[in-house]
Amino acid sequence: MNDALPICVRVLTATDLHQSRLLYGGLTEAVRKHSPDVVAVVGDALEAFSRSGKRRLSAEECAQILADLPIEHVLFTRGNHEDTNWSTFAYAWPHERRRLIGLYGTAYTVGPLRIVGFPCATGSEETWCEHLSASGDTMMLYAAQHRKPLPLDTHTWLPGLMRQCGPSARTLWLMRECPMGLPIANPRVYNPNWTAAVERYSPIVTVSGHDHETPLESGLWHALLGGTRCINVGQAETVLHYAVLDFEFEDSSPRLPSETIVKAFPWGSEVVI
């Protein structure tokens, strides 16, 4: 009989912060409230358009706030607003005390949990790739070998990653755009390439952003694609929208979770997977 206690890993995800002073403050407060093991910003931490005013932070201030979060793991995937401004953010990041982790067709492991990050289908990825090291997940200022932009056809890179990581890579996928055909995002921001990947591998849960309004207008923040629970909590200008995902595992080796609970805020509603 195995009397070992289950291992739990908590992930807090947020998207589309757009250098908003209010949303960054909300993220800091959410981290204090929920004490996650991981914070994942699923695109558009930054704002590509020059907008001044008290409501918007500088890219340097954003880097400082996120690097100062009192947790061990802070992860990023690229959004369409991470463009040349990402260089400013990356140079301001305190690399000497915290790694800058950008997932890009790569997996990141936290205990038994594996998180896979996808590229972004919109905008230029050149600057993003300039700050990716050869390992593919650590962003460095002077990487010896920069990554090349990934094709959107996941058949060219995802099968190799899945073979390398095994079944545990089917746990959590961070995808900037929502898979196609779901009520949690407008059809104009669907990505059929991501749909094909989900249908092929059936991950347990995906988290997307990009479409701020649809979840707020409809009240729908999750939907099923086959056996995969797809999440998009949207984003507002006056209060942070985010998700907290609790993964429970039978032991500490990378594996699929025995249970996953996703709670959406500010609604406070949850779904058990």
Secondary structure, 3 states (H helix, E strand, C coil): CCCCCCEEEEEEEECCCCCEHHHHHHHHHHHHHHCCCEEEEECCCCCCCCCCCCCECCHHHHHHHHHCCCCCEEEEECCCCCCCHHHHHHHHCCCCCCCEEECCCEEEEECCEEEEECCCCCCCCHHHHHCECCCCCEECCCCCCCCCCCCCCHHHCHHHHHHHHHHHHHCEEECCCCECCCCCCCHHHCEHHHHHHHHHHCCCEEECCCCCHHHHHHCCCEEEECCEEEECCCCCCCCCCEEEEEEEECCCCCCCCCEEEEEEECCCEEEEC
